[in-house]
Amino acid sequence: MVLRAVVNSLWGIAERSFTLRKKGVEQSKSLVGLGVSKPHIWKSYNSPLLDCDLNMHMNNSSFVYNCELSRWHLSGKNGLLGLVMKNKYQFLVGGQAIRYRRGTSFAHQNSNAYQ
């Protein structure tokens, strides 16, 4: 899990630096409020066979794991990870509540949106 978290954090940092350098001032405003007032949409590009159970549905532990990877990506993309590393802070997740309303099938592309 640590390797995938590091990869997602670095991917978020790379997206942030690309947005700030290449797309100009107007696009850099799109990062303001990301994850707080604007939704963060993260897509998993890993093999869906790793996340599915025998019934070809994503099980509950894989869903929570993908949410954790999404949090690491968000922290890299909105600049929070750089602030944490600079000031030697640590992340703490105080709690999380998830409602499983419907199953996610094998053919469905994984994406999590935080608002």
C-alpha positions in Angstrom: 0.0 0.0 0.0 2.8 2.4 0.8 4.2 2.2 -2.8 0.8 2.9 -4.3 0.3 5.8 -1.9 3.7 7.3 -2.9 2.9 6.9 -6.6 -0.5 8.6 -6.3 1.1 11.4 -4.2 3.8 12.0 -6.8 1.2 11.8 -9.6 -0.8 14.5 -7.8 2.3 16.7 -7.4 3.1 16.2 -11.1 -0.4 17.3 -12.1 -0.2 20.3 -9.9 3.2 21.4 -11.3 1.9 20.8 -14.9 -1.2 22.9 -14.2 0.8 25.8 -12.6 3.6 25.9 -15.3 2.0 25.0 -18.6 -1.6 26.2 -18.6 -1.2 29.7 -17.2 -2.8 31.8 -14.6 -6.5 31.0 -15.5 -6.0 27.2 -15.2 -4.0 27.6 -11.9 -7.1 29.1 -10.4 -8.8 25.7 -10.9 -6.7 24.4 -8.1 -8.0 26.9 -5.5 -10.6 25.1 -3.3 -9.9 21.7 -4.8 -11.3 19.1 -2.4 -13.0 21.7 -0.2 -15.4 23.7 -2.4 -14.7 21.8 -5.6 -15.0 18.0 -6.0 -11.9 15.9 -6.5 -12.4 13.1 -9.0 -9.8 10.4 -9.0 -9.7 7.4 -11.4 -8.0 4.2 -10.6 -5.9 2.8 -13.4 -4.9 -0.4 -11.7 -6.0 -3.9 -12.6 -9.7 -4.4 -11.6 -8.9 -8.0 -11.0 -7.0 -6.9 -7.8 -10.0 -5.1 -6.4 -12.8 -7.6 -7.3 -14.0 -10.6 -5.3 -15.2 -14.0 -6.6 -18.6 -12.4 -7.6 -16.8 -9.8 -9.8 -17.8 -6.9 -7.5 -15.5 -4.6 -5.7 -15.5 -5.6 -2.1 -15.7 -3.2 0.8 -12.1 -3.2 1.8 -11.0 -2.4 -1.7 -13.4 0.5 -1.9 -11.9 2.0 1.4 -8.4 1.3 0.0 -9.2 3.3 -3.2 -10.5 6.1 -1.1 -7.2 6.2 0.8 -5.3 6.4 -2.5 -7.6 9.2 -3.6 -6.8 11.1 -0.5 -3.1 10.8 -1.1 -3.6 12.0 -4.7 -5.7 15.0 -3.5 -3.0 16.0 -1.0 -0.4 16.1 -3.7 -2.6 17.9 -6.2 -3.9 20.7 -4.0 -0.5 21.4 -2.5 -1.2 20.1 1.0 1.5 17.5 0.8 4.2 20.1 0.2 3.0 22.1 3.2 3.0 19.0 5.4 6.6 18.0 4.3 7.9 21.6 4.7 6.5 22.1 8.3 7.0 18.4 9.3 3.3 17.9 10.0 1.5 14.5 10.0 -1.8 13.5 8.5 -4.5 12.1 10.8 -7.8 10.7 9.6 -10.2 11.2 12.5 -13.0 9.1 11.1 -14.8 8.1 8.0 -18.4 7.1 7.2 -19.3 5.2 4.1 -22.7 4.1 2.8 -22.6 1.3 0.4 -25.6 2.0 -1.8 -24.9 -0.2 -4.7 -22.3 -2.6 -5.8 -19.5 -1.7 -8.2 -19.1 -4.3 -11.0 -16.0 -5.5 -12.8 -16.8 -3.4 -15.9 -17.4 -0.2 -14.0 -14.4 2.2 -14.0 -13.4 3.1 -10.5 -13.7 6.7 -9.6 -14.2 8.5 -6.2 -15.5 12.0 -5.9 -15.1 14.0 -2.7 -17.1 17.1 -2.0 
